[in-house]
Amino acid sequence: MSESRTERTDVTDVPHLTDRTGAAESLAERAAALDAADELAERRKLFTLDDDSVYLDGNSLGALPRHVPERIQDVISRQWGELRIRSWTEGGWWTAPERIGDRIAPLVGAGPGQIVVGDSTSVNVFKAVVAAVRLLDPAEPARDEILVDATTFPTDGYIARSAARMTGRPIVPLDPENLLGALGPRTAVVLVNHVDFRTGRLHDLPGITAAAHEAGALVVWDLCHSAGALPVGLDAHGVDLAVGCTYKYLNGGPGSPAFLYVAERHQARFDSPLPGWNAHTDPFAMAQDFAPADGAVRGRVGTPDILSMLALEASLDVWEGVRVEAVRAKSLALTDFFLECVEAYAPPGRVRSVTPAAHAERGSQVALRCAEAPAVMETLIARGVIGDLRRPDLLRFGFTPLYVGFADAERAARVLAEVLTEVPAGPPA
Ligand SMILES: *Cc1c(COP(=O)(O)O)cnc(C)c1O
């Protein structure tokens, strides 16, 4: 990854911050200038948002694109209500998982035909981990270990452990910081998160993938916190398998189906542990014997969840004409600016960022450690700054560049400082 740590040289433009009021004026002015120069600023109008609040939880549930309700109304009233069963064929329902996969593909650097949408991320982690084990099997029986990011979103670890038990493999939980040293001749599969959901740390996808391949292993990447937030480069970096969710930075709606990426070179041998009839080469033959479809379609399971799936498809329109590189540039500028505002406004010693300062190690969120995090987040939300609490002591703020601006970042930091002033500091830990 070529991005380097950005020294905040632009701070020199700011008159020295001697008093709070002066700081607020100059940072608010800078925010206005940054918003005025932002090529993505207009995208916010595509979303249903109110100006009374600052929405910094799009890394948990993306905001609603304005046009989605009307499109879903059509899916329900016309496609379901009038066309009924014909919609499966004439309305394109049947092919939605792969069609929508191809729309997500450019956002994560994948060529067509390698992504299917369906099921939850948890289910796709299961498919991917078991399929990865089977890709290596039985050629290398001594290569048995499944390495899993122990700091990860817990579902990935729960599922990986079950997959390990089912396939009779040992699981090796580890901190991704120690991953490279743990790779060896016994490593079969590595499951790792691209961005840590708690700290916002971005892991080195190109480096870890290359090192795992060097060691003879396969890697499954979880892109829940990077898809739609930063360039992923699945094809360019030779990723084997990946999963990701669509209701965070991709704004697909609550519980919208996840996606599964199977690199083209693995597709012919991809052996799904959940080979439902949708993965059959000729599903309507209703044959008793399973014969897998070609391509990523064999990652499908059963009948797709059409309402959620088509809400996701509609929501993806907001990406039309958006360069992921521009999203990344804005995301880094936003998180830099937010951190700068927090530093300028917040009472000293009350919050500390656990999100890496280095751009190459930062996703699209900022997590602040704060001893009074539960009370602080509750008050913040009551004042219209919507972040979330990750127990016990993290204030988490997600920056979604399609609809969050610099004025939002400044306001969130200003309100945070007010709240910190009001919520008494506990005894030192
Ligand atoms: C959000 C998230 C999930 C969510 O999984 P679901 O099956 O959709 O509930 C899984 N893994 C990671 C890393 C996540 O961030």
The ligand as a Tripos MOL2 file, in Angstrom:
@<TRIPOS>MOLECULE
LIG
   15    15     1     0     0
SMALL
NO_CHARGES

@<TRIPOS>ATOM
      1 C1        -21.0150   -6.2570   10.2370 C.3       1 LIG1
      2 C2        -20.1460   -7.4550   10.2350 C.ar      1 LIG1
      3 C3        -20.6770   -8.7370   10.1250 C.ar      1 LIG1
      4 C4        -22.1650   -8.9130   10.0970 C.3       1 LIG1
      5 O1        -22.5380  -10.2260    9.8670 O.3       1 LIG1
      6 P1        -24.0500  -10.5690    9.6110 P.3       1 LIG1
      7 O2        -24.0480  -11.9920    9.2680 O.co2     1 LIG1
      8 O3        -24.5210   -9.6540    8.5100 O.co2     1 LIG1
      9 O4        -24.8300  -10.2650   10.8340 O.co2     1 LIG1
     10 C5        -19.8110   -9.8060   10.0560 C.ar      1 LIG1
     11 N1        -18.4830   -9.6220   10.0960 N.ar      1 LIG1
     12 C6        -17.9460   -8.3920   10.2140 C.ar      1 LIG1
     13 C7        -16.4820   -8.2390   10.2370 C.3       1 LIG1
     14 C8        -18.7560   -7.2790   10.3030 C.ar      1 LIG1
     15 O5        -18.2310   -6.0680   10.4390 O.3       1 LIG1
@<TRIPOS>BOND
     1     1     2 1
     2     2     3 ar
     3     2    14 ar
     4     3     4 1
     5     3    10 ar
     6     4     5 1
     7     5     6 1
     8     6     7 2
     9     6     8 1
    10     6     9 1
    11    10    11 ar
    12    11    12 ar
    13    12    13 1
    14    12    14 ar
    15    14    15 1
@<TRIPOS>SUBSTRUCTURE
     1 LIG1         1 GROUP 0 **** ****
